[in-house]
Every structure is written in C-alpha cells, then in structure tokens.
Amino acid sequence: MSIKHDVIVLGSGIAGLRAAIEAARNPDLDVAIFSKVQLMRSHSVCAEGGTAAVMQPDEGDSLELHAWDTVRGADFLCDQDVVMRFVEEAPKEILLLEHWGIPWSRRPDGRIAQRPFGGHTYNRAVFAADKTGFFEMQTLYDTLQKYSNVTRYDECYVASVLIKDNVFRGITVWSLADGDFFLVQGKALIIASGGACRMFAFTTYSLTATGDGIAMAYRAGLPVKDVEFVQFHPTGLVPSGILITEAARGEGGYLLNNENSRFMEKYASAKMELAPRDIIARAEMTEIEEGRGFTGPDGLDYVHVDLRHLGPARIYERLPLIREVAMRFNFIDPVEEPIPVRPAAHYFMGGVHADIDGATPVEGIWVAGEVACLSLHGANRLGSNSTAECLVWGRIAGQQAAGRALKQGAFPTLPEEAALKEEELRVFGRFGADATESAFAVRRELQKVMDAEVAVYRTGPGLETALKKVKELKQAVPAIRVKDRGRVYNTDLLSALEIENLLDLAEAVVAGALARTESRGAHARRDFPQRDDVNWLKHTLAHYTPTGPRIEYIPVKVTAWEPIERKY
Ligand SMILES: Cc1cc2nc3c(=O)[nH]c(=O)nc-3n(C[C@H](O)[C@H](O)[C@H](O)COP(=O)(O)OP(=O)(O)OC[C@H]3O[C@@H](n4cnc5c(N)ncnc54)[C@H](O)[C@@H]3O)c2cc1C
C-alpha cells in the first residue's frame, strides 16, 4: 500500500497542529498529520504555566528585554538572530489564538493577564489558569476542523524517514489499530514529534516522549545539535515526577528546606524562586546533598514548595490543576500543606539541527517544536518559551513546507523496494524465538544510569560509566524479546522500538556531555565547574554512525550580546 500527501506533519502537539493549519490554508495542498497517540493526547496538553510573549510594550516590556532574558537564560549558547525572530513573532501568535477563541486568563481591566516566570524580568507568561497547553491544543484542534484538506492518522507509529540523494521521499508507518505497515510519499515533511525525556526515570514527561523523531532523523543522516543540554525542572512531584508548574512560584510560592528556610536566598538573592531552572535545580540538589532536604522514597529526597501563604482563593483560581494533582497523587491539599518536590528531567534544549526557518540540511524536511534545535534555548530554556516556540516555528515550518510542495510538480521518486522491505523487517522482525532481553528491563537500566550519572550534576567518570552502559544496552537491542506476536496494538513491540530510539539518542547525549569539558546552563560538570567561552562557546553537532556519534562543532551566532557572567 502506498499513500501520497503533499505535506506530511509528523506529530500532533502544539507545533504539529500549528504547522498543519498553516499548510492547510493553501486549499490546493493535501496535508496529513501522523500521531502515534490520539491527536489530543500529545504531551502538549500537559503544558501548564504559560506561553511567553511581549504583550504590554506600553507598560514597560519590550522585545529587546525578552530577547536579552532568553539569551542570558540560555547561558549565551543560543543563536541571537533566532532569538530576535522568536520574540518578534510570539505576540502575533498569542493574538491569533485569541482570535481563534482561546480563553486566556484576563486582568480586571480586560487585557490578557501575564504572570511572572523564572528568568524573565517582566511578567510575560500569557496563561489560561494552569492548563495553558490544554486550551492551546483545544483551540488549534477546533481551528483545524475548518480545513477539509487535512487527513488525520491517529495511532500510527512512524518508523522511519526515507531520504535519497539528500531529498525527502516519504515515511514508513505502522498503523497500531489495524496492524498495516505502509509507505507515505510526500513532497515536504515537518517533523514535530517532541522531546525524549523518557530516557530518564524521574521526569515530568508523558510515557510517549521517547524521541522517535529525533532518533529517526539522526539515523537517516541528519545531525542532532546540543543534545547534551537537558533541562531539569525544579519542581517534579515526589515520587511520581508529575510537574508542579513554575507558575506555583510565579504566583508567589516559596521553596523551603528542612530548616524551613527559603534557601534560594543563598543562590540567587535577587530573583529567589524565580531564578532560571538550571540554577534552582542545582540549589535544590546542593541542599539535599548537604543534608537539608527531606528523606523520600527510593532515594528521591526532596525539598518543599509551599503555597499556603497564597491563600485558598488564589490557589483555587490560578492553580487548580496543581491542587488537584497534589490531592489525587499525594493526598495533600496545598492550601494546608507544602508539596514535596525535586528536580525532574523536563526538556531537551537540543534536537534536530535546523536553520532559522526550521529547515534541516535535507531538502524537503523541516522541524518544529521540541524536536528541533534552531537554536533558541541554548544551554537552558526559560519557562514558557517552549509553547511559544512551538507556535512560532509551527507557523514558519508550515509556511515553508507548503511553499515547497506548491512549487514542486511530481512526487519525488521512492527508494528501491528493498529498502522498504528492510524497514518492515526492522519493525516486525523482532518476533524471533531466541530473543531473551525484556524491553522494559533495558529501559529501566537506561533510566537508572541516566538518572544517576547524567542528571543535574555530572562528572567525567560518571559520564564514562553511563556511556559504557548505554553501549552495552545497545548491544542488547537485537535480542529484545517481543512476546506479543500480533500486529494490532502491540505495545510490547512499540516499547521495543521506542527503547531503540532512546538508546541511540542517549548515546549522543552522553558523548556530547563527556566531550564538553565546561559547565554551561543545564550542563554542570563538577570536574569543570566554570563556563569556558574561549573553548566552548560553540554548538555540538552529532552525526550518527553505527559505532557511535561522530561529533563536530559549529559557531554560535552572537549578534547583539557578548557573553557576561550570569547573576540573578
Ligand atoms: C508537564 C509539562 C508542562 C509543561 N509546561 C509548559 C509551559 O507551561 N510552558 C511552556 O512553554 N512549555 C511547557 N512545557 C514544555 C512544552 O509543553 C513542550 O515542549 C511542547 O508542548 C512540545 O510540543 P511539541 O508539539 O513539540 O510535541 P508534543 O506535544 O510532545 O507532541 C509530539 C507528537 O509527536 C507524535 N509522535 C512522536 N513520535 C511519533 C512517532 N514515532 N510516530 C508518530 N507520531 C509520533 C506524538 O504522538 C505527538 O503527537 C511543559 C512540558 C511538560 C511535560
């Protein structure tokens, strides 16, 4: 079976839906969206706290200020031309969503409300209570209904991207619901498949965040950039890892140690609980390691985020989801008790290497959202900049991909039949009787070593251990046993494919982290505690090879701000 669509969108999160709408505005184009889950179950629905944009230039905010906050937050590893484009485009997306019907929370005077977020020097996060992502997804979904030229493929796992002579040809797809394996030919592809935080056990991310799109692009020859930079969010709920949004601190919540002291005083006396996430995550780990934390289950020691002083009315109005989560999962009401939290893997600053338009080095492939590294977030993303990025580059990539599809007459020719057979074999050839490894055991081992050695603080020897372990686990991949022999909703097989993706990426993460002998943003090496601009103000590019990543470096674009020391 072979299907054709002009523009293929891989992923139905905020970035994918925004891209699909933009492409579908051209009635001559036939657009398709593929998602391995039902469309609205993408991780984007979990976004809680807000979306950053300059909405009040008349009251003191400015594009330059948003750009500067982002650059400083990124520890100067971002490309500053990308940052400028981002801050210019973000307010337009907020207004567009408003016109499409999103119920933004508002101020008493009727203007769109904005709350404080870490590392931003102005109240800049536009929000809809603490369910911002849910309402953004809902609004994009509603808008998508206007376009009859979009086909949805829900619960379809995209297994690979087909490229020949550096030109995009198509994708291979396994339909989970009916077991079919088929090829989809396209003129342009937008990869919007999200991040890969599930290589860590303690994470705020959905089980589906397994980096499939990054891994399949990487294996198909596209380089990945800056993947050693993984963000740890300071307030993952212990023990589940569910996110307690930064808005909890934006609304005025305190971080407390076991001496009931607001310890951020020592680490960032000006910004306190609203310092950037990398700084707070390190502060929490230091408090815990020096004995000022609370003892948690399975080694998950923690500190407290305390909302009690905000009063019930503010918590009910602004943080209803946080209260619900704390009550349902921990049986505590934040109106009356502090919440146990610790740093949790939360965001991939790195991803598939792309230029300022989201274009990758392969003709016909764009990336948008968390899968991409443009580079906007450098070494540390500021909270609320990600959903904004998804909207901005969803639009840009959608427009660019549509432009190519309109210009191009015929569909590019496909690779040989044999290549497809080989891919089908890679997916379904796992039913061999002699396989012995369990996908779940392999994933557990990977997560254990990543949590232990590649988290908030890293060291050379620890990273060596992690690299050795990841390589060992990669050896086990061909022997992963799939007990379920059916093709329909075979979650056993799906897990095996996902773990393969996570392992390929984990190897690039660890290799990049080991090579980078400095500390910058979220990458904190105990053995190299200083930032080193002379040797390391550069992006890491990792190229896939069967024996491990080949690493090279490219310069960072500095257009306005030279690096200075970060103080908050
Ligand atoms: C709990 C939580 C709260 C957050 N809060 C905020 C916030 O307040 N503000 C903010 O700016 N950011 C926030 N973030 C980050 C932000 O939400 C994400 O970075 C962003 O939503 C990612 O969107 P995306 O469109 O790139 O991908 P996702 O929403 O992750 O969607 C990925 C899509 O790709 C599909 N897919 C993946 N692999 C395959 C495959 N192999 N085949 C087919 N389909 C595939 C999935 O089905 C899904 O549709 C939060 C993140 C989390 C986890």
The ligand as a MOL file (V3000), in Angstrom:
LIG
                    3D

  0  0  0     0  0            999 V3000
M  V30 BEGIN CTAB
M  V30 COUNTS 53 58 0 0 0
M  V30 BEGIN ATOM
M  V30 1 C 4.1000 18.6730 32.2510 0
M  V30 2 C 4.6630 19.6930 31.2980 0
M  V30 3 C 4.3340 21.0210 31.4410 0
M  V30 4 C 4.8650 21.9660 30.5740 0
M  V30 5 N 4.5050 23.2770 30.7280 0
M  V30 6 C 4.9570 24.1920 29.8470 0
M  V30 7 C 4.5310 25.5440 29.9460 0
M  V30 8 O 3.7390 25.9310 30.8000 0
M  V30 9 N 5.0120 26.4280 29.0440 0
M  V30 10 C 5.8820 26.0580 28.0590 0
M  V30 11 O 6.2560 26.9090 27.2470 0
M  V30 12 N 6.2870 24.7730 27.9450 0
M  V30 13 C 5.8450 23.8450 28.8160 0
M  V30 14 N 6.2620 22.5410 28.6890 0
M  V30 15 C 7.0550 22.1440 27.5290 0
M  V30 16 C 6.1560 22.0900 26.3060 0
M  V30 17 O 4.8660 21.7100 26.6960 0
M  V30 18 C 6.6540 21.1150 25.2550 0
M  V30 19 O 7.9920 21.3820 24.9410 0
M  V30 20 C 5.8150 21.2290 23.9840 0
M  V30 21 O 4.4400 21.1400 24.2790 0
M  V30 22 C 6.2160 20.1900 22.9690 0
M  V30 23 O 5.3080 20.2470 21.9140 0
M  V30 24 P 5.5890 19.5570 20.5260 0
M  V30 25 O 4.4890 19.9980 19.6240 0
M  V30 26 O 6.9800 19.8160 20.0990 0
M  V30 27 O 5.4910 17.9910 20.8200 0
M  V30 28 P 4.4940 17.1000 21.7150 0
M  V30 29 O 3.3610 17.8450 22.2590 0
M  V30 30 O 5.3550 16.3350 22.6490 0
M  V30 31 O 3.8870 16.1170 20.6400 0
M  V30 32 C 4.6430 15.1270 19.9920 0
M  V30 33 C 3.7860 14.4980 18.9230 0
M  V30 34 O 4.5690 13.6320 18.1190 0
M  V30 35 C 3.9110 12.3870 17.9720 0
M  V30 36 N 4.9210 11.3490 17.7640 0
M  V30 37 C 6.0810 11.1740 18.4440 0
M  V30 38 N 6.7340 10.1070 17.9410 0
M  V30 39 C 5.9860 9.6110 16.9390 0
M  V30 40 C 6.1200 8.5240 16.0440 0
M  V30 41 N 7.1650 7.6910 16.0670 0
M  V30 42 N 5.1280 8.2990 15.1470 0
M  V30 43 C 4.0420 9.1070 15.0970 0
M  V30 44 N 3.8710 10.1490 15.9300 0
M  V30 45 C 4.8330 10.3970 16.8190 0
M  V30 46 C 3.1260 12.2180 19.2670 0
M  V30 47 O 2.0800 11.3180 19.0780 0
M  V30 48 C 2.6480 13.6490 19.4820 0
M  V30 49 O 1.5030 13.8860 18.7050 0
M  V30 50 C 5.7450 21.5700 29.5530 0
M  V30 51 C 6.0630 20.2360 29.3940 0
M  V30 52 C 5.5430 19.3040 30.2830 0
M  V30 53 C 5.9400 17.8770 30.1230 0
M  V30 END ATOM
M  V30 BEGIN BOND
M  V30 1 1 1 2
M  V30 2 1 2 3
M  V30 3 2 2 52
M  V30 4 2 3 4
M  V30 5 1 4 5
M  V30 6 1 4 50
M  V30 7 2 5 6
M  V30 8 1 6 7
M  V30 9 1 6 13
M  V30 10 2 7 8
M  V30 11 1 7 9
M  V30 12 1 9 10
M  V30 13 2 10 11
M  V30 14 1 10 12
M  V30 15 2 12 13
M  V30 16 1 13 14
M  V30 17 1 14 15
M  V30 18 1 14 50
M  V30 19 1 15 16
M  V30 20 1 16 17
M  V30 21 1 16 18
M  V30 22 1 18 19
M  V30 23 1 18 20
M  V30 24 1 20 21
M  V30 25 1 20 22
M  V30 26 1 22 23
M  V30 27 1 23 24
M  V30 28 2 24 25
M  V30 29 1 24 26
M  V30 30 1 24 27
M  V30 31 1 27 28
M  V30 32 2 28 29
M  V30 33 1 28 30
M  V30 34 1 28 31
M  V30 35 1 31 32
M  V30 36 1 32 33
M  V30 37 1 33 34
M  V30 38 1 33 48
M  V30 39 1 34 35
M  V30 40 1 35 36
M  V30 41 1 35 46
M  V30 42 1 36 37
M  V30 43 1 36 45
M  V30 44 2 37 38
M  V30 45 1 38 39
M  V30 46 1 39 40
M  V30 47 2 39 45
M  V30 48 1 40 41
M  V30 49 2 40 42
M  V30 50 1 42 43
M  V30 51 2 43 44
M  V30 52 1 44 45
M  V30 53 1 46 47
M  V30 54 1 46 48
M  V30 55 1 48 49
M  V30 56 2 50 51
M  V30 57 1 51 52
M  V30 58 1 52 53
M  V30 END BOND
M  V30 END CTAB
M  END
